[in-house]
């Protein structure tokens, strides 16, 4: 049997990994692990960038995006979903119960309700107060988006049967435009799994990840023989080479290959990831390209 491993993004991945590891350590499937793991973050009102407790858009609506992908290449996603706490569970239902890969908006909500999910108000009191404060301070600033609230949870896992799966879920950028969707529900951008070669997920500014199909690129590089670490670093360099102002935002990548080797890399200092194996349970400060944000000079 393979040795199981699970990786997830950010500090809220610690508790998510604990749940995933409970499944993996008893020879459960990587698919169940990555679904139930990220549901911990989705259900925690203290996690302000994922699920219940997430910051709303500029009109006060909490909308969520998620996807999931298994070792057979099956995938499902939801985007611009309202009033459902566990978007990743709906994404799995899309994968297993429909011929489609992605449902959005009212269609995603209607599908969720037919599958037995229950609507609830996703705007917590904390999120409402922060939104009202933002509105008071930026009443005329229609273009302003707070880039510091984009801490998606992405999770990738290899189980003891040698199968890879992944998930990704978020409430998106705080104060985003109504209807905005980032990379998290997009297969090949926020998440990609190829059971022959590896799995990868992304976090950070979704628009930048979508522009270079980040997770697919990393898995493709592993297919070509690169290690997970090398692949993550190449992906970050691709952003630097091909996009404007890479010092002004954050993107981080995680990757696992079929051997259970892993890698992580980010544009800027500050990205953390959680790792669990039979020998290790740790929150790790990720290697990075830029030490700090480079301030623009005036004039």
N, C-alpha and C positions, 0 to 999 in steps of 0.2 A: 504494500500500500504506500501511497505518497504521504508525506508529512504535511498536515494541514497548516494553512497560514491565512490570516485575514489582515487586511490593511484598510484604514479609513482616514478621511481627512479631518483635520482640526481636533481641538480638545474635546468637542462633543463626540468624537469618535471613540473615546475611552469607554464610556458606558455602552455605546452601540456595539463595540467589539466584544465586550463581556457577554452580551446576549448572543452574538454570532458564535463566539467560541463555545458556549454551552452546547450549541448544535453540532459544531464541527468535532468537538472532542469525543463525542459518542458516535462518530461515523455518520452524522447527518449530512445532508446535501448542501453544497455551496449555495444553491439557489435559495433554500429556506434560510440559510444563515444571513445572506445579504439582504433579504427582504425583512426578516424579523429584527435584524441588527439596526438598520436605519430607522425602523419604526420607533425605536427608543428615542431617537433625536426628534422625530416628527411629533411625538406625543409630549415632549418636555416643554412647558411654557417658558423655561429659562433660556432655551435655545432660540435666539431672536432672528435667525436666518433660515430656519427650516420649520415647516409645518405649523402646528399650533403654537402661537407666540411669535411667529414671524412678523417682521415689519410690513406694513401695508404699502400699496402704491400711493401716488400723490392724491388720489381721491378717497383714500381710507379703506380700500378693499384688500384683504389678504387673498392672494391667488398663488397656487402652488403648481410646480412642475416636477415630474419624476419619470424615470424609466428603469427598466430591469432587463437583463439579458442572461440567458442560460448557456450551458455548455454545448447545446445542439444548435446554437445560432438563433433560437427563438427570442423575440424581444417584444416589449410592449411599453407604451408610454402615455402619459396624460400631460396636458399643458393648459395653463389659464383655468385651472380647476378651482372652484369656490366651495367653501363650506364643508369640506371633507378633510378630516384630520390626517389620515394615512394615505397620501397620494400614491406611494409605492405599491400598496396593496391593490389599489385600483389598476395601476399599471400592469401588475401581474395578471389581473383578471382580463385586461385587454389582450395580453399575450396568449392566455390560455382559452379564452371564451369567444374570441372574435377572429376574423381573418385579417384584421388590421394591425398596424404597429403603433398608431398614434391617434388618440381622440382628444379634442380640445373644447374648452369653453362649456357652453350649455350641453353640448353633446356628451362630453365627458361626465358632467354631473348627472345627467339623465341615466347614463349607463351605470354609474356608481350606485344610484338609488335602486335601479332594477336588480343590481347584484346584492342588495341588502345593506349597503352602507347607509349611515345615518347623517343627516345634515346637522351642523352645529355652527355657532358663531365662532369664527377663528380669530377675531380681533380681541386680544387680551387687554386688560386695563393698562398694563405697562406699555404695550404697543400703541394703544390709543393716545396715551399721554405724550409719547415721543412723537407721534404723527402730528398732534395738535401743536406741539412746540415747533416742529419743523415748519408747519404752515404759517405760524406766527412770524418766524424768522425769514421765510422765503416766499412771501405772498406774490411777488412779481417775477420771481426767478424761474421761469418755465423750463429752462434747460438744465437746472441743477439736479444732479443725482449724486447721492452719497455713495462713493465707491468703497467705503469701508464696511458696508453691510452686504457682503456677497459670499458668506462662508457656507456654501453648499456642503452637504455631506455626500461624498462618494465612497463606496465600499467595494472592494474586490477580494475574492477569496478562492483558494484552492482547497478542496476537501480531500479526505483520505482515500477517496476512490480515484483521484487524479483529475477531477472535473473542476473547471473554472466557471465562475459566475460573477456578475456585478450588478450594482444598483447605484442610483444617483437621485437625490431629492432635495428640493429647495423651495423657499418662498421668494427667491429672486432678490434683485436689488431693492433696497429700501427706497421708497418714494419714486419708483419707476413709473413710466407712462402706463396708463390703463391699457391692458392687452399685451404688454411686453412679455416676450418669452426669450429666455437665454439658452445656454447650451445643455442644461441639465436633462431635459427630456429627449434630446436629439442623439440618436444612435450614431456613433462615429465622432461626435463632438465631446459631450460630457462623459460618455462611456462607450467602450467597445470590448467585445470578448471574442476571441478565436481560440477554441479549445485545443488546437494543435500547437499554438505558439504562445499565447499570453492574453492578459487582460490589462486594461488601463482605464483610469478615470481622471477627471479634471475638476478644479475648483478655481474660483476667482472671477474675473470679468468675462462673462459668458460670450459677449460679442467678439472678444479677441480669440477665444477658443474655437468658436464656430468658423472664423475666417480661415483657420488652418487645419480644421478637422483633427483636433489635437489627439484625441484618444485613438482614433483609427491610425494616425501617423505613427504613434508609439508602437502599436501592435504590429504594424507593417514593418517597422524597423527591427522589431524582435524577430519577425519572420525572416528577415534578411540576415540575421545572425548577431544583431546587437544585443548586448545585455540590457536588462530593464533600466539600469542606471544610465547607461550610454543613451538609450532611447529617450528617456526623460530629458536629459541634458540637450540632446539634439533638438527636441521639440521646443524647448525654451529658446534656444538660439534661433530657431526658425521665426519665432515671434519677434525677437530683436531685429532680425534682418529684414522682416517683411512688413512690420507695422509701425505706425507713428507713435511717438511718445511712450515707449515701453517702460520708461522710468516712472510713469504716472499711474500705473495700476499693478495689480498682483494677479498672477496665474501660478498655480501649482499642479503638478502631475504625480500620480502614483502608478506603478506598474508591477505586475507579477508575471513570470514566465512559467512554462509547463513544469520546469524543474523545481519550482518553489523559490527561485531567486527573485529578489525584488529591488526596486529602485524608486527614488523620489527626487524631485528637483523643482525649484520655484524661481520666479523672476526676482523677487525681493526677499529680504530677511523677514522672518515672522511666521512663515508657514510651518505648521506642525502636522504630524500624522501619527496615528495610533497603529501599533502592530501587536498581534497576538500569535504566538506559536506555542508548542508544547514546552518550550524552554524560556519563552520571553513574553512579557506583557509590559509595554512601555509607550509613553508619549515621547516622540522624537522631534527635536528641532531639525528642520529640513535644511540640506545644503541649498545654496541660492546663488544668483548671479550678481545682484546689486545689493550693496550694504544698506543703503537708505534711499528714500525718494530724493531725486535731484530737483531742487527748486528752480523754476524758470526765472531768468533774469528779466527785469523790467526794461522797457525801452526798445 
